[in-house]
Amino acid sequence: GESVGLHLPTLSVQEGDNSIINCAYSNSASDYFIWYKQESGKGPQFIIDIRSNMDKRQGQRVTVLLNKTVKHLSLQIAATQPGDSAVYFCAENEGAGNMLTFGGGTRLMVKP
Amino acid sequence: EAGVAQSPRYKIIEKRQSVAFWCNPISGHATLYWYQQILGQGPKLLIQFQNNGVVDDSQLPKDRFSAERLKGVDSTLKIQPAKLEDSAVYLCASSSDRARNSPLHFGNGTRLTVT
């Protein structure tokens, strides 16, 4: 399939290590944030979300941290696996409805 | 549950031609979105529907792009005439309601190449 994100920032990690992907968002009024994973040739896949009244949320092998003071979001992946290789996007809901604005994305490469 | 279905998977056309994309959302999802994803960038919202009504189309280039969701289920996005800069992946997404803060579920997109 076609490659997603030819010129995106890239994070390269060793299999089994933890990964941290960072995202700076733009709107201090945003109150909902989502991380998506996009593999080559596929649409974005929901990973985890967090509301602005929280600063941390955990899922299976993933943790999202929200720092509203500096408008920063991070995704932590524990024990990174080859199947985690993809482009990761953060998205914020900054409007009155349910419309997401996506960031530029980070490519995660997992070395065996 | 079945995911968001899109067709065709790929489309190649010449500039000034027209093209249409089709989307079938997850069953029961009232809200449907079309996003444009240029290579190397995050998806950008084009239009949002709630049932068969348009909620927001402020980012849709209305001189050449149109979209409809006549019966509140399937949707089509059309480009006429296409320009070289329309080359992108067109993603359809749906969510269970219009309420704030519900995840969007995406299809695999239609890859459009305009030559």
Interface residues (C-beta under 8 A of the other chain):
Chain A: E2 S3 V4 G5 L6 H7 L8 D31 Y32 I34 Y36 G41 K42 G43 P44 Q45 F46 D49 R51 F89 A91 N93 G95 A96 G97 N98 M99 L100 T101 F102 G103 G104 G105
Chain B: V4 T31 Y33 L39 G40 Q41 G42 P43 K44 L45 Q48 V55 D56 V89 L91 A93 S95 D97 R98 A99 R100 N101 S102 P103 L104 H105 F106 G107 N108 G109 R111
